[in-house]
Amino acid sequence: MEIDNHVSGIVQTIISQITAQVQQQVASQIDQRIAEIIDNLDTTSILANQLSQKLDQRINQLPLDTNSIEAFLKTRLDNVTSTLTAQIQERSVATAQDYISQQVNNINFRDLCQSALTVAIQQQSFAYPANSIPGSAIDPAGWRISGDNVSGGIIANFGSTGIDDRASACQVTVMDDVTVIENNLLTRDLTVKGTTTIEGDLNVTGTVPETSPMYISIVDAATNNVKSTLTRTLFDGFTDTIFQQIKDNGLDLGKITVNGETVIDGANLGNKISYSNLQKVGTLQELQVEGETLLSQSLYVTRGRVGINTIEPAQALSIWDQEVEVGFSKQTTNTAVFGTPRNQTLVLSSNGKNNVTLTADGATTVNQLNIGAISITSGSVPPTTDQPKGTIVFNENPTLGGPMGWVSLGNARWANFGVID
């Protein structure tokens, strides 16, 4: 393919440049080292020693012919010079090779190639044809691209660990002073630190905590606004309307509670009603009272005591009528007493008559006493009226020799009984 060939050409060019740079650096180091080794060799001393040894050997073997010796020496000197030169070059090359081998082993060709490749890539400009480098031509395995190296352009179907871009058009615009969201913003929780401005309606489908500053502020503002707009005249108008409605139609409430406790539930009073100031009630089917009870400022009941016209009953039942007190109580075991505990006279009366009078000194006065069928009374003179037979009249004015009283014989006849002697 054209793109593959183009890429292969670019890669081959980079490799050639790297290879040329490496070879140039290695050759330069080798030439420099050879020059140093040759400069350090004492060729004069080596040649002199070799010539001296060879000449001594040949002189000892040849006759002393000066011309022959000179010619021979010249020939041999040329040979020796050539031999020594070859030996010197061989030894120099061997020494240089050993040194170069050591130096090459110390060179990190990988780092050198990587460095040269990096420099070549940084200095190289690439011109790719339009719609080039298909995804199948690139193996991204092991790639690590920093976000710092990505600049410009639009990334379609962008995604990351925390972002899933499914939009078909631009929905978020980020600028230095504002971030614009083109559609609805849906989030689980939203925390805003600063001022929030809403241009439009605010629809809240959840609840606002009553302890939140916003709720308290809204309630306070609404309350103050209502208070400021309600005038006394308007309030009185509403009050009169409500009172007139209650007056005309009454107040129909099936249940009334106070502080969560039932006060009235239909026809029943709540059990929590402990105190009341009722002025009038209808007929009570049952009444149970625990503690003191005062009815019409007359009947007073407390534990073990009942008082009429008194709230300090001294007996089980104490009855007062102005300064007079009468009562019932226990006197001793199995003995009850009825009377007045004060220095007062007690009268037992019937039909407006003082039948029995009990005085403070312990006396008992009975105007007429009936024992069985016998009536017993008293009088100061002998009776003359017709009384039932057996009626006894005691003499209220007894005299010596006179009778104690009189007894009726019937038909207005009376007889004396008992002579006072």
C-alpha positions as CSV (number, residue, x, y, z in Angstrom):
1,M,0.0,0.0,0.0
2,E,1.1,3.6,-0.6
3,I,0.9,4.5,3.1
4,D,2.9,1.5,4.1
5,N,5.6,2.2,1.6
6,H,5.6,5.8,2.7
7,V,6.0,4.8,6.4
8,S,8.6,2.2,5.5
9,G,10.6,4.9,3.6
10,I,10.5,7.2,6.6
11,V,11.6,4.5,9.0
12,Q,14.4,3.4,6.6
13,T,15.6,7.0,6.3
14,I,15.7,7.3,10.1
15,I,17.5,4.0,10.5
16,S,20.1,5.0,7.8
17,Q,20.7,8.3,9.5
18,I,21.2,6.6,12.8
19,T,23.5,4.0,11.3
20,A,25.6,6.6,9.5
21,Q,25.9,8.6,12.7
22,V,26.9,5.6,14.7
23,Q,29.5,4.4,12.1
24,Q,30.9,7.9,11.9
25,Q,31.3,8.1,15.6
26,V,32.9,4.6,15.8
27,A,35.2,5.3,12.9
28,S,36.2,8.6,14.4
29,Q,37.1,7.0,17.7
30,I,39.0,4.2,16.0
31,D,41.1,6.6,13.8
32,Q,41.8,8.8,16.9
33,R,42.9,5.7,18.9
34,I,45.2,4.4,16.1
35,A,46.8,7.8,15.8
36,E,47.4,7.9,19.5
37,I,49.0,4.4,19.5
38,I,51.2,5.2,16.6
39,D,52.3,8.5,18.1
40,N,53.2,6.6,21.3
41,L,55.3,4.0,19.5
42,D,59.2,4.6,19.5
43,T,59.7,3.4,15.8
44,T,63.3,4.7,15.8
45,S,64.3,2.5,18.7
46,I,62.5,-0.5,17.2
47,L,64.2,0.0,13.8
48,A,67.6,0.5,15.4
49,N,67.4,-2.7,17.5
50,Q,66.2,-4.7,14.6
51,L,68.9,-3.4,12.2
52,S,71.6,-3.9,14.8
53,Q,70.6,-7.5,15.4
54,K,70.3,-8.3,11.7
55,L,73.5,-6.5,10.7
56,D,75.5,-8.3,13.4
57,Q,74.3,-11.6,12.2
58,R,75.0,-10.9,8.5
59,I,78.4,-9.3,9.2
60,N,79.5,-12.3,11.0
61,Q,78.5,-14.5,8.0
62,L,79.8,-12.4,5.1
63,P,83.4,-11.6,3.9
64,L,84.6,-8.1,4.6
65,D,84.0,-6.7,1.1
66,T,83.1,-3.1,1.5
67,N,81.3,-2.7,-1.8
68,S,79.5,-6.0,-1.3
69,I,78.7,-5.2,2.2
70,E,77.3,-1.8,1.3
71,A,75.2,-3.2,-1.5
72,F,74.1,-6.1,0.7
73,L,73.4,-3.7,3.5
74,K,71.4,-1.5,1.3
75,T,69.3,-4.4,0.0
76,R,68.9,-5.9,3.4
77,L,68.1,-2.5,4.9
78,D,65.3,-2.1,2.3
79,N,64.0,-5.6,3.2
80,V,64.3,-5.0,6.9
81,T,62.6,-1.7,6.5
82,S,59.7,-3.2,4.7
83,T,59.5,-6.1,7.1
84,L,59.6,-3.8,10.2
85,T,57.1,-1.5,8.6
86,A,54.7,-4.4,8.1
87,Q,55.3,-5.7,11.6
88,I,54.8,-2.3,13.1
89,Q,51.5,-1.8,11.1
90,E,50.4,-5.3,12.1
91,R,51.2,-4.7,15.8
92,S,49.6,-1.2,15.6
93,V,46.4,-2.6,14.1
94,A,46.3,-5.5,16.6
95,T,46.8,-3.1,19.5
96,A,44.2,-0.7,18.0
97,Q,41.7,-3.6,17.5
98,D,42.1,-4.7,21.1
99,Y,41.6,-1.2,22.4
100,I,38.7,-0.6,20.0
101,S,37.1,-3.9,21.1
102,Q,37.3,-2.8,24.7
103,Q,35.9,0.6,23.8
104,V,33.1,-0.9,21.7
105,N,32.1,-3.3,24.5
106,N,31.8,-0.2,26.8
107,I,29.6,1.6,24.4
108,N,25.8,1.3,25.2
109,F,24.6,1.0,21.6
110,R,20.9,0.8,22.7
111,D,21.0,4.1,24.6
112,L,23.1,5.6,21.8
113,C,20.5,4.4,19.1
114,Q,17.6,5.5,21.3
115,S,19.1,9.0,21.8
116,A,20.0,9.3,18.1
117,L,16.5,8.1,17.1
118,T,14.8,10.6,19.5
119,V,16.9,13.4,18.0
120,A,16.1,12.3,14.5
121,I,12.4,12.0,15.2
122,Q,12.3,15.4,16.9
123,Q,14.1,17.1,14.0
124,Q,12.1,15.2,11.4
125,S,8.9,16.6,10.0
126,F,6.3,14.2,8.6
127,A,3.7,14.9,5.9
128,Y,1.0,12.3,5.9
129,P,-1.5,12.1,3.0
130,A,-5.1,12.9,3.7
131,N,-7.1,10.0,5.3
132,S,-3.8,8.1,5.9
133,I,-2.6,5.7,8.7
134,P,-5.6,3.4,9.1
135,G,-6.0,1.8,12.6
136,S,-5.0,-1.6,11.2
137,A,-1.5,-0.2,10.4
138,I,-0.8,0.8,14.0
139,D,-0.2,-1.6,16.9
140,P,-1.1,0.4,20.0
141,A,0.1,-2.4,22.4
142,G,2.1,-0.8,25.2
143,W,1.4,2.7,24.1
144,R,1.3,5.4,26.9
145,I,0.2,8.8,25.6
146,S,0.1,11.6,28.2
147,G,-2.7,14.0,28.1
148,D,-0.1,16.8,27.9
149,N,0.7,15.7,24.4
150,V,-2.9,15.9,23.1
151,S,-3.9,19.4,21.9
152,G,-6.7,20.5,19.6
153,G,-9.2,18.6,17.5
154,I,-12.4,16.8,18.4
155,I,-12.3,13.3,19.9
156,A,-15.5,11.3,18.8
157,N,-16.9,8.6,21.2
158,F,-14.6,9.8,23.9
159,G,-14.5,7.6,27.0
160,S,-12.4,7.2,30.2
161,T,-12.8,5.6,33.6
162,G,-15.0,8.5,34.7
163,I,-16.4,9.8,31.4
164,D,-18.7,8.2,28.8
165,D,-19.3,10.6,25.9
166,R,-22.4,9.6,23.9
167,A,-23.5,13.0,22.7
168,S,-24.0,13.6,19.0
169,A,-23.3,17.3,19.3
170,C,-21.6,19.7,21.6
171,Q,-23.4,19.7,25.0
172,V,-20.8,21.2,27.4
173,T,-18.7,24.4,26.7
174,V,-16.0,25.2,29.2
175,M,-14.6,28.7,29.3
176,D,-12.5,30.7,31.8
177,D,-15.5,32.4,33.4
178,V,-18.4,30.1,32.8
179,T,-19.3,26.5,31.9
180,V,-22.3,26.2,29.6
181,I,-24.5,23.0,29.6
182,E,-26.7,22.9,26.6
183,N,-29.3,20.4,27.9
184,N,-30.7,19.1,31.2
185,L,-28.3,18.5,34.0
186,L,-29.0,15.2,35.9
187,T,-27.0,14.5,39.0
188,R,-27.4,12.4,42.1
189,D,-26.3,15.1,44.5
190,L,-25.4,18.7,43.9
191,T,-23.3,20.9,46.2
192,V,-23.0,24.6,45.3
193,K,-20.5,26.7,47.2
194,G,-21.4,30.3,46.4
195,T,-24.4,32.1,44.9
196,T,-26.9,30.2,42.7
197,T,-28.9,32.1,40.1
198,I,-31.9,30.4,38.5
199,E,-33.4,32.1,35.4
200,G,-36.7,30.2,35.1
201,D,-39.0,28.1,37.3
202,L,-37.7,26.0,40.2
203,N,-39.5,22.7,40.5
204,V,-38.7,20.6,43.6
205,T,-40.2,17.1,43.7
206,G,-38.6,16.2,47.0
207,T,-38.7,17.8,50.4
208,V,-36.7,20.6,52.0
209,P,-35.5,19.9,55.5
210,E,-37.3,22.1,58.0
211,T,-33.9,22.7,59.7
212,S,-32.2,24.0,56.6
213,P,-31.3,27.7,56.4
214,M,-33.2,28.1,53.1
215,Y,-36.5,26.6,54.6
216,I,-36.2,28.8,57.7
217,S,-35.4,31.9,55.6
218,I,-38.4,31.2,53.3
219,V,-40.8,30.6,56.2
220,D,-39.5,33.7,58.1
221,A,-39.8,35.8,54.9
222,A,-43.3,34.5,54.2
223,T,-44.4,35.1,57.8
224,N,-43.0,38.6,57.9
225,N,-44.6,39.4,54.5
226,V,-48.0,38.1,55.7
227,K,-47.7,40.1,58.9
228,S,-46.7,43.2,57.1
229,T,-49.6,42.9,54.6
230,L,-52.3,42.0,57.1
231,T,-53.8,45.2,58.5
232,R,-55.9,45.3,61.6
233,T,-59.0,46.1,59.5
234,L,-58.5,43.2,57.2
235,F,-57.8,40.9,60.2
236,D,-61.0,42.1,62.0
237,G,-62.9,41.6,58.8
238,F,-61.8,38.0,58.6
239,T,-62.4,37.5,62.3
240,D,-65.9,38.9,62.1
241,T,-66.7,36.7,59.1
242,I,-65.4,33.6,60.9
243,F,-67.2,34.4,64.1
244,Q,-70.5,35.1,62.2
245,Q,-70.1,31.8,60.3
246,I,-69.7,30.0,63.6
247,K,-72.5,31.9,65.1
248,D,-74.9,31.1,62.3
249,N,-73.9,27.6,61.4
250,G,-72.1,26.5,64.5
251,L,-68.7,24.7,64.8
252,D,-68.9,21.1,63.5
253,L,-65.8,19.2,64.6
254,G,-65.7,15.5,64.8
255,K,-62.5,15.5,66.9
256,I,-60.5,18.0,68.8
257,T,-56.9,17.4,69.9
258,V,-54.5,19.6,72.0
259,N,-50.8,18.9,71.8
260,G,-51.6,15.5,70.2
261,E,-54.0,14.5,73.0
262,T,-57.7,13.9,72.2
263,V,-59.9,16.5,74.0
264,I,-63.2,15.7,72.2
265,D,-63.8,12.7,70.0
266,G,-67.5,12.7,68.8
267,A,-69.7,12.6,71.9
268,N,-66.8,11.5,74.2
269,L,-64.5,13.7,76.3
270,G,-60.8,12.7,76.2
271,N,-59.3,10.8,79.1
272,K,-56.6,13.4,79.4
273,I,-59.0,16.1,80.6
274,S,-58.0,16.6,84.2
275,Y,-59.4,20.0,85.0
276,S,-62.6,21.8,84.0
277,N,-65.0,24.6,85.1
278,L,-68.3,23.3,83.8
279,Q,-71.2,25.4,84.9
280,K,-74.0,23.0,83.9
281,V,-74.3,19.4,82.7
282,G,-77.3,17.3,81.8
283,T,-78.4,14.1,83.4
284,L,-75.4,12.0,84.5
285,Q,-75.8,8.3,84.2
286,E,-72.7,7.7,86.3
287,L,-70.4,9.9,88.3
288,Q,-67.2,8.8,90.0
289,V,-65.1,11.3,91.8
290,E,-61.8,10.8,93.4
291,G,-60.8,13.5,95.8
292,E,-62.8,16.4,97.3
293,T,-66.1,17.4,95.8
294,L,-68.2,20.5,96.4
295,L,-71.7,20.8,94.9
296,S,-73.4,24.2,94.8
297,Q,-71.5,25.4,97.8
298,S,-73.6,23.1,100.0
299,L,-72.6,19.5,99.6
300,Y,-69.0,18.7,100.4
301,V,-67.6,15.2,100.1
302,T,-64.1,14.1,101.0
303,R,-62.6,10.8,101.9
304,G,-64.7,9.3,104.8
305,R,-66.6,12.6,105.4
306,V,-69.7,14.3,104.0
307,G,-70.6,17.8,104.9
308,I,-73.7,19.8,104.2
309,N,-73.2,23.6,104.3
310,T,-69.7,22.9,105.6
311,I,-66.3,21.9,104.2
312,E,-65.0,20.8,107.5
313,P,-67.3,17.8,108.5
314,A,-66.4,16.6,112.0
315,Q,-68.5,13.4,111.7
316,A,-69.2,10.9,109.0
317,L,-72.1,13.1,108.1
318,S,-72.2,16.7,109.3
319,I,-75.2,19.0,108.6
320,W,-75.1,22.7,109.3
321,D,-78.0,25.1,109.3
322,Q,-76.5,28.5,110.2
323,E,-75.1,27.9,113.7
324,V,-76.7,24.5,114.3
325,E,-74.8,21.3,113.6
326,V,-76.3,17.8,113.4
327,G,-74.4,14.7,112.4
328,F,-74.1,10.9,112.3
329,S,-71.0,9.1,113.4
330,K,-69.7,6.1,115.2
331,Q,-69.6,6.4,119.0
332,T,-68.1,3.1,120.1
333,T,-67.9,-0.5,118.7
334,N,-71.2,-1.4,117.1
335,T,-72.7,1.9,118.5
336,A,-73.7,4.8,116.3
337,V,-74.7,8.2,117.4
338,F,-77.0,10.8,115.9
339,G,-77.2,14.3,117.3
340,T,-75.3,17.6,117.7
341,P,-71.8,17.7,119.1
342,R,-72.4,21.3,120.2
343,N,-74.1,22.8,123.3
344,Q,-77.4,22.9,121.5
345,T,-81.0,21.5,121.9
346,L,-82.0,18.8,119.5
347,V,-85.7,18.4,118.6
348,L,-87.3,15.4,117.0
349,S,-90.3,16.8,115.2
350,S,-93.2,15.5,113.1
351,N,-96.0,17.6,111.5
352,G,-94.5,20.7,112.9
353,K,-94.7,19.5,116.4
354,N,-91.8,19.1,118.9
355,N,-92.4,15.4,119.5
356,V,-89.1,14.8,121.4
357,T,-86.8,17.5,122.7
358,L,-83.2,16.7,123.7
359,T,-81.6,19.5,125.7
360,A,-77.9,20.2,126.2
361,D,-78.0,19.0,129.8
362,G,-79.1,15.5,128.7
363,A,-82.8,15.8,129.4
364,T,-85.4,14.4,127.0
365,T,-88.8,16.0,126.7
366,V,-91.7,14.1,125.1
367,N,-95.0,15.8,124.7
368,Q,-97.0,12.6,124.1
369,L,-95.7,9.1,124.6
370,N,-97.5,6.1,123.3
371,I,-96.6,2.7,124.7
372,G,-98.5,0.1,122.7
373,A,-102.1,1.3,122.6
374,I,-101.6,3.4,125.8
375,S,-101.1,7.1,125.4
376,I,-99.2,8.9,128.1
377,T,-99.4,12.6,128.6
378,S,-99.3,15.2,131.5
379,G,-101.6,17.9,132.7
380,S,-102.1,20.3,135.7
381,V,-105.8,19.6,136.2
382,P,-107.8,16.4,136.0
383,P,-108.8,15.8,132.4
384,T,-112.4,15.9,131.3
385,T,-112.2,15.1,127.6
386,D,-113.1,11.8,126.1
387,Q,-109.9,9.8,125.6
388,P,-109.4,6.2,124.7
389,K,-109.7,3.9,127.6
390,G,-106.3,3.4,129.3
391,T,-105.0,6.8,128.5
392,I,-102.7,8.1,131.3
393,V,-102.3,11.7,132.2
394,F,-99.6,12.5,134.8
395,N,-100.3,15.2,137.3
396,E,-98.1,18.2,136.6
397,N,-99.1,19.9,139.9
398,P,-98.9,17.2,142.5
399,T,-99.9,17.9,146.2
400,L,-99.6,15.9,149.3
401,G,-102.4,13.4,149.4
402,G,-103.2,14.1,145.8
403,P,-103.0,11.7,142.9
404,M,-100.0,11.1,140.8
405,G,-102.2,11.2,137.7
406,W,-105.3,10.1,136.0
407,V,-106.3,7.2,133.8
408,S,-109.2,7.2,131.3
409,L,-112.0,4.8,131.9
410,G,-113.7,5.7,128.7
411,N,-116.7,7.9,128.0
412,A,-115.0,11.0,129.6
413,R,-114.6,9.2,132.9
414,W,-111.3,9.5,134.7
415,A,-109.9,7.8,137.8
416,N,-107.1,8.8,140.1
417,F,-104.0,6.6,140.5
418,G,-101.2,6.7,142.9
419,V,-101.6,8.7,146.1
420,I,-98.9,11.1,147.0
421,D,-98.2,10.4,150.7
